[in-house]
Amino acid sequence: MLLIGCSGSDDSAMEPPPGNGGNGEEVTYSGDVKAIIDNNCIQCHANPPQNDAPMSLVTYNNVVDAVNNRGLNTRINSSSNPMPPTGLMSQSNRDIIDAWIEQGLNE
């Protein structure tokens, strides 16, 4: 049996990052983000894009480019000009995408 003692450290530093159910696991495009994009964005951001959408979000590389060069994260978090245009996606989905970006856009 292993016993671990208490310390005076800040317990909040031990909290898992958001995303992937909040269990601290790595957030990946294929395991977490792709389904969010498919359910919220592909209607317009298909290949080819529909409804005057400026880009496709079908592949990992498309989504990474949209994050790095086209402000995807800003748009999905914008209350005045949201994506999807029907309104903000759920906070949990946005948290997963935020965690994915913070963790380095893992495929």
URPELIN-V38053 format. One record per residue. N is the residue number from 1. RES is the residue in one letter. PSI is psi in radians with two decimals (none if undefined). OMEGA is omega in whole degrees, -180 to 180 (999 if undefined). NEAR is the number of other ideal C-beta (glycine too) atoms within 12 Angstrom. Layout:
N,RES,PSI,OMEGA,NEAR
N,RES,PSI,OMEGA,NEAR
This chain:
1,M,2.35,-179,3
2,L,2.22,178,4
3,L,2.35,179,5
4,I,2.25,-179,7
5,G,2.85,177,7
6,C,2.66,175,7
7,S,2.96,-180,9
8,G,0.25,-177,6
9,S,2.82,179,9
10,D,2.01,-178,8
11,D,-0.42,-178,9
12,S,-0.42,178,7
13,A,-0.30,-178,9
14,M,-0.10,-179,11
15,E,2.45,179,11
16,P,2.67,177,18
17,P,2.79,177,22
18,P,2.89,178,25
19,G,2.82,178,31
20,N,0.77,179,27
21,G,0.14,179,16
22,G,0.34,-176,16
23,N,0.16,176,15
24,G,0.03,179,15
25,E,2.80,177,19
26,E,2.36,175,23
27,V,2.24,-179,35
28,T,2.78,176,24
29,Y,-0.95,-174,32
30,S,-0.57,-176,19
31,G,-0.41,-173,21
32,D,-0.87,-169,34
33,V,-0.68,-177,42
34,K,-0.77,-180,28
35,A,-0.65,178,21
36,I,-0.81,179,34
37,I,-0.80,-180,36
38,D,-0.67,-177,20
39,N,-0.35,-174,17
40,N,-0.34,-168,30
41,C,-0.52,-171,35
42,I,-0.42,179,25
43,Q,-0.66,179,19
44,C,-0.60,-174,23
45,H,0.84,178,32
46,A,-2.89,177,19
47,N,1.76,5,15
48,P,2.78,178,15
49,P,2.63,180,19
50,Q,2.92,172,17
51,N,0.68,178,16
52,D,0.30,175,10
53,A,2.41,-173,25
54,P,-0.17,-176,20
55,M,2.80,174,30
56,S,2.52,174,23
57,L,0.65,-175,39
58,V,-0.63,-174,24
59,T,2.86,174,22
60,Y,-0.85,-179,22
61,N,-0.65,176,18
62,N,-0.78,-177,29
63,V,-0.73,177,37
64,V,-0.75,177,26
65,D,-0.71,180,20
66,A,-0.64,176,33
67,V,-0.86,-173,28
68,N,-0.55,-171,16
69,N,-0.17,-173,15
70,R,0.16,175,21
71,G,0.53,-178,18
72,L,-0.80,-177,36
73,N,-0.62,177,27
74,T,-0.76,-178,21
75,R,-0.70,-178,28
76,I,-0.24,178,37
77,N,0.07,-178,22
78,S,2.16,177,18
79,S,-0.39,-179,13
80,S,-0.41,-180,11
81,N,1.11,-170,14
82,P,2.76,167,19
83,M,2.22,0,35
84,P,2.74,-176,27
85,P,-0.28,178,20
86,T,-0.16,178,12
87,G,2.88,-178,15
88,L,2.44,172,21
89,M,2.98,-175,29
90,S,2.64,178,16
91,Q,-0.66,-179,15
92,S,-0.68,176,19
93,N,-0.73,179,30
94,R,-0.63,177,30
95,D,-0.69,179,27
96,I,-0.78,179,37
97,I,-0.73,177,42
98,D,-0.79,180,28
99,A,-0.71,179,33
100,W,-0.78,179,38
101,I,-0.83,-180,30
102,E,-0.56,-179,18
103,Q,0.01,174,25
104,G,0.36,175,15
105,L,0.81,-179,27
106,N,2.35,-178,23
107,E,none,999,19
